[in-house]
Amino acid sequence: MRDPILIDRIAGSFLSRPSAARSKLDALRANDSIFRQAGEFEISAEGMGAASASPGRRRLWDFDTHLHCSIIGTCLSTAELRQIFVKLGRKEATTASEHDLHASGVLIAGQRRAGAKLLHKALDRRHRVTINQFDKAKTTEEVCAAWKEAMQRGEIPGAYWAALTHPATDDVLLREIFGDVHMLSHLVGAANRADIRRLRQLESEMAELEANAERQQQQLRDAVVSRDSSIRELTRLLEERSVREHTSVAATPSDGDLRILEALASDLKRRLGTAETHCERLERELEECRSMLIAERGCRAEIERRNQELRAELDEVEESLAGSGKLGETSQQTPALSDLTVLYVGGRQAQIGHLRELAERFGAAFVHHDGGIDERGGMLPGLVSRADAVLFPVDCVSHAAMLLVKRLCRQYRKPILPLRSAGLASFCAALNRLATPISCYLPKQGP
């Protein structure tokens, strides 16, 4: 993975009261008897039915919305997605961030008339060779075998799109393929550790190369000094010979001296050429090592930045929980959030009870909406208008719910805090930040 969490600080008035939020929460609990585990990417029966109803290859808009995120992120590059939005007439796509492009692509993937056809054509055009290869498979078992073979070769994007849209792919195989692609994301942590080890190895090799280059340069300087000394000696000998020739007409040239001087000059030229060639090779190797070291240092800086964010979050949690016997028990220094209603959108259903308990220990009223999985998305406007602050975990909320919450918070002028994860630590740190003075938390309004 790779972007910092930005908190949209939007000034607003606190209009709701805890009692109103609690009554609305009780109504939600009464109407919602079955909760699905949030964070597990499930494919609805309606979405699968729509996909299997097509007699030929499946279309992008026929898939369940949970598949659109993985298809857009895996099978299309950011540059191709940006070109598609430019074709759709959205000029802001040229300057939009990669995350905003991805979120917009996921939204229009299920809207056939809003650009999904253009996305489908782009996917087919990019992965035409792989689609033709998968067309040779006639049964579900043959499609599964072709997918496993593509996984072994590392050809994931084209094979993922070709396998999902193949007519012989049933619901069981579709879930298996989706699970394989989902598990690839867990390799990122191991890759980061390997990058750090590689960086340290390159730094060690870089130090050895620099020491070797220093030794070679010293030898080259010594050779140059020796060459200059020999040249001065030859010049002196030539001057002395010229003087002897001018002062003594009868003097005859010495062939032995000439041969010695020519041999010495030839040897010096050869040694100088060899030293210059060796020095040039060392300089090229040193430049390549410096380039590799700069790239690895950039990767290490990104990893250290993420570690600093996690460390800062952990420090806030430890400060909030100092003197407590268990998570959520506040000490005398814990900020009070009485008369504050907090709306939490998305997250994992198994942790909602712990989050509610933690919020109540801080003195705040807790309201939850699952982001439209089991609860209706039309309830969000009312919940946002009654809340004093809105929180959602960026790793466990749908794109549609995230964009809707941001738009509602701008409309109602309510603070919004995207959380790094759906864990208790991120939620506790956010509650601690909410306890700071509102004048320090909210940004100044622009013209």
C-alpha positions as CSV (number, residue, x, y, z in Angstrom):
1,M,0.0,0.0,0.0
2,R,1.2,4.0,-0.1
3,D,-0.9,7.6,0.9
4,P,-1.1,9.6,4.1
5,I,-4.5,10.0,5.8
6,L,-5.8,13.5,5.3
7,I,-8.4,14.8,7.7
8,D,-11.0,17.1,6.0
9,R,-11.5,19.8,8.6
10,I,-14.8,21.5,7.9
11,A,-16.1,24.1,10.3
12,G,-19.7,23.6,11.5
13,S,-22.1,24.1,14.3
14,F,-23.1,21.4,16.7
15,L,-26.9,21.2,16.4
16,S,-27.8,17.8,17.7
17,R,-28.1,16.5,21.2
18,P,-27.1,13.0,22.6
19,S,-30.7,12.1,23.4
20,A,-31.8,12.5,19.8
21,A,-28.9,10.4,18.5
22,R,-29.6,7.7,21.0
23,S,-33.3,7.5,20.0
24,K,-32.3,7.2,16.4
25,L,-29.8,4.5,17.2
26,D,-32.4,2.5,19.1
27,A,-34.6,2.7,16.0
28,L,-31.8,1.4,13.9
29,R,-31.2,-1.5,16.3
30,A,-34.9,-2.5,16.2
31,N,-35.0,-2.6,12.4
32,D,-31.7,-4.4,11.9
33,S,-31.7,-7.9,13.4
34,I,-29.0,-9.5,11.2
35,F,-25.6,-8.0,10.8
36,R,-23.1,-9.2,8.3
37,Q,-19.4,-9.1,9.3
38,A,-18.1,-5.8,7.9
39,G,-14.7,-6.0,6.3
40,E,-15.4,-9.4,4.7
41,F,-15.9,-8.8,1.0
42,E,-19.0,-10.8,0.2
43,I,-20.7,-11.1,-3.1
44,S,-24.4,-10.7,-3.0
45,A,-26.7,-13.2,-4.5
46,E,-28.5,-10.6,-6.7
47,G,-25.1,-9.4,-8.2
48,M,-24.1,-13.0,-8.9
49,G,-27.5,-13.8,-10.4
50,A,-27.2,-10.8,-12.7
51,A,-23.8,-11.9,-13.8
52,S,-24.8,-15.5,-14.5
53,A,-27.9,-14.5,-16.5
54,S,-25.8,-13.3,-19.5
55,P,-25.4,-16.0,-22.2
56,G,-22.0,-14.8,-23.4
57,R,-19.1,-13.0,-21.7
58,R,-20.2,-11.0,-18.6
59,R,-20.2,-7.2,-18.7
60,L,-18.6,-5.0,-16.1
61,W,-21.9,-3.5,-14.9
62,D,-23.4,-7.0,-14.4
63,F,-21.0,-7.8,-11.5
64,D,-21.7,-7.1,-7.9
65,T,-20.4,-3.7,-6.7
66,H,-17.9,-5.4,-4.3
67,L,-16.0,-6.7,-7.4
68,H,-15.7,-3.3,-9.1
69,C,-13.0,-2.1,-6.7
70,S,-10.7,-5.1,-7.3
71,I,-11.3,-5.1,-11.1
72,I,-10.5,-1.4,-11.5
73,G,-7.5,-1.5,-9.1
74,T,-6.0,-4.7,-10.6
75,C,-6.8,-4.6,-14.3
76,L,-6.4,-0.9,-15.2
77,S,-3.5,1.4,-14.6
78,T,-3.9,4.9,-13.3
79,A,-2.9,6.5,-16.6
80,E,-5.5,4.4,-18.6
81,L,-8.2,5.4,-16.0
82,R,-7.3,9.0,-16.3
83,Q,-7.6,8.9,-20.1
84,I,-11.0,7.3,-19.8
85,F,-12.3,10.1,-17.7
86,V,-10.8,12.7,-20.1
87,K,-12.8,11.0,-22.9
88,L,-15.9,11.2,-20.7
89,G,-15.4,15.0,-20.6
90,R,-14.2,15.3,-17.0
91,K,-11.4,17.8,-17.3
92,E,-10.7,17.6,-13.5
93,A,-9.3,14.1,-14.1
94,T,-6.1,15.5,-15.4
95,T,-5.2,16.9,-11.9
96,A,-7.1,14.4,-9.7
97,S,-5.2,12.2,-7.3
98,E,-4.8,8.5,-7.9
99,H,-7.2,7.7,-5.0
100,D,-9.9,10.0,-6.4
101,L,-9.6,8.5,-9.8
102,H,-9.9,5.0,-8.4
103,A,-13.0,5.9,-6.3
104,S,-14.7,7.5,-9.3
105,G,-13.9,4.6,-11.5
106,V,-15.5,2.2,-9.0
107,L,-18.6,4.4,-8.9
108,I,-19.2,4.5,-12.6
109,A,-18.3,0.8,-13.1
110,G,-21.9,-0.2,-12.2
111,Q,-23.5,2.5,-14.4
112,R,-23.8,1.4,-18.0
113,R,-24.8,4.8,-19.4
114,A,-22.4,6.8,-17.2
115,G,-19.1,5.3,-18.5
116,A,-19.1,1.6,-17.6
117,K,-19.3,0.6,-21.3
118,L,-16.1,2.7,-22.0
119,L,-14.4,1.0,-19.0
120,H,-15.4,-2.4,-20.3
121,K,-14.1,-1.7,-23.8
122,A,-10.8,-0.5,-22.3
123,L,-10.4,-3.6,-20.2
124,D,-11.2,-5.8,-23.3
125,R,-8.7,-3.9,-25.4
126,R,-5.9,-4.0,-22.9
127,H,-6.3,-7.8,-22.1
128,R,-7.4,-9.0,-25.6
129,V,-4.5,-11.6,-25.9
130,T,-5.3,-13.1,-22.5
131,I,-9.1,-13.2,-23.2
132,N,-8.4,-15.1,-26.5
133,Q,-6.3,-17.6,-24.5
134,F,-9.1,-18.1,-21.9
135,D,-11.7,-18.5,-24.7
136,K,-10.1,-21.9,-25.5
137,A,-11.4,-23.1,-22.1
138,K,-15.0,-24.6,-22.4
139,T,-15.7,-25.8,-18.8
140,T,-15.4,-24.4,-15.3
141,E,-12.5,-26.8,-14.6
142,E,-10.6,-25.6,-17.7
143,V,-11.1,-22.0,-16.7
144,C,-9.8,-22.8,-13.1
145,A,-6.7,-24.5,-14.6
146,A,-6.0,-21.5,-16.8
147,W,-6.3,-19.2,-13.9
148,K,-3.9,-21.3,-11.7
149,E,-1.4,-21.3,-14.6
150,A,-1.6,-17.6,-15.0
151,M,-1.1,-17.1,-11.2
152,Q,2.1,-19.2,-11.4
153,R,3.4,-17.0,-14.2
154,G,2.5,-13.8,-12.4
155,E,0.1,-12.6,-15.1
156,I,-2.6,-11.5,-12.7
157,P,-4.4,-8.4,-14.3
158,G,-5.3,-10.0,-17.7
159,A,-6.1,-13.4,-16.3
160,Y,-8.3,-11.9,-13.6
161,W,-10.5,-10.0,-16.1
162,A,-10.6,-12.9,-18.6
163,A,-11.6,-15.4,-15.9
164,L,-14.3,-13.2,-14.3
165,T,-16.0,-12.5,-17.6
166,H,-15.7,-16.1,-19.0
167,P,-19.2,-17.7,-19.6
168,A,-18.1,-20.9,-17.8
169,T,-17.1,-19.2,-14.6
170,D,-19.7,-20.1,-11.9
171,D,-20.2,-18.5,-8.4
172,V,-17.8,-20.9,-6.6
173,L,-15.0,-20.3,-9.0
174,L,-15.6,-16.5,-9.0
175,R,-15.3,-16.4,-5.2
176,E,-12.1,-18.5,-5.3
177,I,-10.5,-16.2,-8.0
178,F,-11.5,-13.1,-6.0
179,G,-10.0,-14.6,-2.8
180,D,-6.7,-15.3,-4.6
181,V,-6.4,-11.7,-5.7
182,H,-7.4,-10.4,-2.3
183,M,-4.7,-12.4,-0.6
184,L,-2.0,-10.9,-2.8
185,S,-2.4,-7.7,-0.8
186,H,-1.0,-9.4,2.3
187,L,2.3,-9.9,0.7
188,V,3.0,-6.1,0.9
189,G,4.3,-6.3,4.5
190,A,6.8,-9.0,3.6
191,A,7.9,-7.1,0.5
192,N,8.6,-4.0,2.7
193,R,10.8,-6.0,5.0
194,A,12.7,-7.4,2.1
195,D,13.2,-3.9,0.8
196,I,14.7,-2.8,4.1
197,R,17.1,-5.7,4.1
198,R,18.0,-4.9,0.5
199,L,18.6,-1.3,1.4
200,R,21.0,-2.2,4.2
201,Q,22.9,-4.6,1.9
202,L,23.2,-1.9,-0.8
203,E,24.4,0.7,1.8
204,S,27.1,-1.8,2.9
205,E,28.1,-2.5,-0.7
206,M,28.1,1.3,-1.4
207,A,30.6,1.9,1.4
208,E,32.9,-0.8,0.1
209,L,32.7,0.6,-3.4
210,E,33.4,4.1,-2.2
211,A,36.5,2.8,-0.2
212,N,37.7,0.9,-3.3
213,A,37.2,4.0,-5.5
214,E,39.1,6.1,-3.0
215,R,42.0,3.6,-3.1
216,Q,41.9,3.5,-6.9
217,Q,41.9,7.3,-7.1
218,Q,44.9,7.5,-4.8
219,Q,46.7,5.0,-7.0
220,L,45.8,7.1,-10.0
221,R,47.1,10.3,-8.3
222,D,50.3,8.5,-7.5
223,A,50.6,7.4,-11.2
224,V,50.0,10.9,-12.4
225,V,52.7,12.3,-10.0
226,S,55.1,9.6,-11.3
227,R,54.2,10.5,-14.9
228,D,54.8,14.2,-14.3
229,S,58.1,13.5,-12.7
230,S,59.2,11.3,-15.6
231,I,58.1,14.0,-18.1
232,R,60.1,16.6,-16.3
233,E,63.2,14.3,-16.3
234,L,62.7,13.7,-20.1
235,T,62.4,17.4,-20.7
236,R,65.6,18.0,-18.8
237,L,67.4,15.4,-20.8
238,L,66.1,16.8,-24.1
239,E,67.2,20.3,-23.1
240,E,70.7,19.1,-22.1
241,R,71.0,17.2,-25.4
242,S,69.9,20.3,-27.4
243,V,72.5,22.4,-25.6
244,R,75.2,19.8,-26.4
245,E,74.2,19.7,-30.1
246,H,74.4,23.5,-30.3
247,T,77.7,23.9,-28.5
248,S,79.5,21.1,-30.2
249,V,79.1,20.7,-33.9
250,A,81.3,17.7,-33.9
251,A,79.1,15.9,-31.4
252,T,77.1,13.0,-32.8
253,P,73.6,11.9,-31.6
254,S,73.4,8.9,-29.3
255,D,71.0,6.3,-30.7
256,G,71.0,4.5,-27.4
257,D,69.6,7.5,-25.6
258,L,66.9,8.0,-28.2
259,R,65.7,4.4,-27.9
260,I,65.6,4.7,-24.1
261,L,63.6,7.9,-24.3
262,E,61.1,6.5,-26.9
263,A,60.6,3.3,-24.8
264,L,60.0,5.4,-21.7
265,A,57.5,7.7,-23.4
266,S,55.6,4.7,-24.8
267,D,55.4,3.0,-21.5
268,L,54.1,6.2,-19.8
269,K,51.4,6.6,-22.4
270,R,50.3,3.0,-22.0
271,R,50.1,3.3,-18.2
272,L,48.2,6.5,-18.5
273,G,45.6,5.1,-20.9
274,T,45.1,2.1,-18.6
275,A,44.7,4.3,-15.5
276,E,42.2,6.6,-17.2
277,T,40.1,3.6,-18.5
278,H,40.0,2.0,-15.0
279,C,39.0,5.3,-13.4
280,E,36.1,5.8,-15.9
281,R,34.8,2.3,-15.1
282,L,34.9,3.0,-11.4
283,E,33.1,6.3,-11.8
284,R,30.3,4.6,-13.8
285,E,29.9,1.9,-11.1
286,L,29.9,4.5,-8.4
287,E,27.1,6.5,-10.2
288,E,25.0,3.4,-10.6
289,C,25.4,2.5,-6.9
290,R,24.4,6.1,-5.9
291,S,21.3,5.9,-8.1
292,M,20.3,2.6,-6.5
293,L,21.0,3.9,-3.0
294,I,18.8,7.0,-3.6
295,A,15.9,4.9,-4.7
296,E,16.2,2.6,-1.7
297,R,16.5,5.5,0.6
298,G,13.2,6.9,-0.8
299,C,11.5,3.5,0.0
300,R,13.0,3.5,3.4
301,A,11.8,7.1,4.1
302,E,8.2,6.1,3.1
303,I,8.4,3.1,5.5
304,E,9.7,5.2,8.3
305,R,7.0,7.9,7.7
306,R,4.3,5.2,8.1
307,N,6.0,3.9,11.2
308,Q,6.1,7.4,12.7
309,E,2.3,7.7,12.0
310,L,1.7,4.4,13.8
311,R,4.0,5.4,16.6
312,A,2.3,8.8,17.0
313,E,-1.1,7.1,17.1
314,L,0.1,4.6,19.7
315,D,1.5,7.5,21.9
316,E,-1.9,9.2,21.8
317,V,-3.7,6.0,22.8
318,E,-1.2,5.3,25.6
319,E,-1.6,8.9,26.9
320,S,-5.4,8.6,26.8
321,L,-5.3,5.2,28.6
322,A,-2.6,6.1,31.2
323,G,-3.5,4.7,34.6
324,S,-6.4,2.5,33.2
325,G,-6.7,-1.1,33.9
326,K,-8.1,-2.0,30.5
327,L,-8.8,-0.4,27.2
328,G,-11.4,2.4,27.3
329,E,-11.0,3.3,31.1
330,T,-10.0,7.0,31.1
331,S,-7.8,8.6,33.7
332,Q,-8.0,12.1,35.1
333,Q,-6.1,13.4,32.1
334,T,-8.6,11.9,29.6
335,P,-10.5,14.6,27.7
336,A,-14.2,14.7,28.4
337,L,-16.5,14.5,25.4
338,S,-19.8,15.0,27.1
339,D,-22.7,16.3,25.0
340,L,-20.9,15.2,21.9
341,T,-22.5,12.8,19.4
342,V,-20.1,10.7,17.2
343,L,-21.3,9.0,14.0
344,Y,-19.2,6.0,12.9
345,V,-19.7,4.8,9.3
346,G,-18.5,1.4,8.2
347,G,-16.1,-0.7,10.3
348,R,-16.2,-4.3,11.4
349,Q,-19.4,-5.4,13.0
350,A,-17.6,-7.5,15.6
351,Q,-15.9,-4.4,17.0
352,I,-18.9,-2.0,17.1
353,G,-19.7,-3.0,20.7
354,H,-16.2,-2.2,21.8
355,L,-16.2,1.1,20.0
356,R,-19.5,2.1,21.6
357,E,-18.2,1.2,25.0
358,L,-15.0,3.2,24.4
359,A,-17.0,6.3,23.2
360,E,-19.2,6.1,26.2
361,R,-16.2,6.0,28.5
362,F,-15.1,9.2,26.9
363,G,-18.5,10.7,27.6
364,A,-19.7,10.7,24.0
365,A,-22.9,9.3,22.4
366,F,-22.1,6.7,19.7
367,V,-24.1,6.2,16.5
368,H,-23.2,3.6,13.9
369,H,-24.1,3.1,10.2
370,D,-22.7,0.2,8.3
371,G,-22.3,2.2,5.1
372,G,-25.1,0.7,3.2
373,I,-24.4,-3.1,3.5
374,D,-27.5,-4.0,5.5
375,E,-28.8,-0.5,6.4
376,R,-30.2,1.8,3.8
377,G,-27.9,4.6,2.6
378,G,-30.8,7.0,2.6
379,M,-30.5,7.2,6.4
380,L,-27.1,8.8,6.3
381,P,-28.3,12.4,5.7
382,G,-30.3,12.4,8.8
383,L,-27.6,10.8,10.9
384,V,-25.0,13.2,9.7
385,S,-27.2,16.2,10.4
386,R,-27.6,15.0,14.0
387,A,-24.0,14.1,14.7
388,D,-21.3,16.5,16.0
389,A,-18.5,14.7,14.2
390,V,-18.3,11.9,11.6
391,L,-15.6,9.1,11.6
392,F,-15.0,6.3,9.2
393,P,-12.1,3.8,8.7
394,V,-10.6,4.1,5.2
395,D,-9.8,0.4,5.1
396,C,-13.2,-0.9,5.9
397,V,-15.9,1.3,4.2
398,S,-17.4,1.3,0.7
399,H,-16.4,3.9,-1.9
400,A,-20.0,5.0,-2.3
401,A,-20.5,5.5,1.4
402,M,-17.2,7.4,1.8
403,L,-18.0,9.9,-1.0
404,L,-21.6,10.3,0.3
405,V,-20.4,11.0,3.9
406,K,-17.8,13.6,2.6
407,R,-20.5,15.4,0.6
408,L,-23.0,15.4,3.4
409,C,-20.3,16.8,5.9
410,R,-19.5,19.6,3.5
411,Q,-23.2,20.3,3.1
412,Y,-24.0,20.3,6.9
413,R,-20.6,21.8,7.8
414,K,-19.7,18.9,10.1
415,P,-16.1,17.8,11.0
416,I,-15.1,14.5,9.4
417,L,-12.2,12.3,10.6
418,P,-11.0,9.5,8.3
419,L,-9.3,6.8,10.4
420,R,-6.3,4.8,9.4
421,S,-7.9,1.5,10.2
422,A,-11.0,-0.1,11.8
423,G,-9.1,-0.9,15.0
424,L,-9.7,0.4,18.5
425,A,-6.4,2.3,18.6
426,S,-7.3,4.5,15.6
427,F,-10.7,5.2,17.1
428,C,-9.3,6.0,20.5
429,A,-6.8,8.4,19.0
430,A,-9.5,10.1,17.0
431,L,-11.6,10.6,20.2
432,N,-8.6,12.1,21.9
433,R,-8.1,14.6,19.0
434,L,-11.9,15.5,19.2
435,A,-11.3,16.7,22.7
436,T,-9.0,19.5,21.6
437,P,-10.4,23.0,21.3
438,I,-12.6,23.3,18.2
439,S,-10.8,26.5,17.2
440,C,-7.5,24.6,16.9
441,Y,-9.1,21.6,15.1
442,L,-11.1,23.3,12.4
443,P,-9.4,25.2,9.5
444,K,-10.0,28.8,8.5
445,Q,-12.7,29.3,5.9
446,G,-11.4,30.4,2.5
447,P,-13.0,33.2,0.4
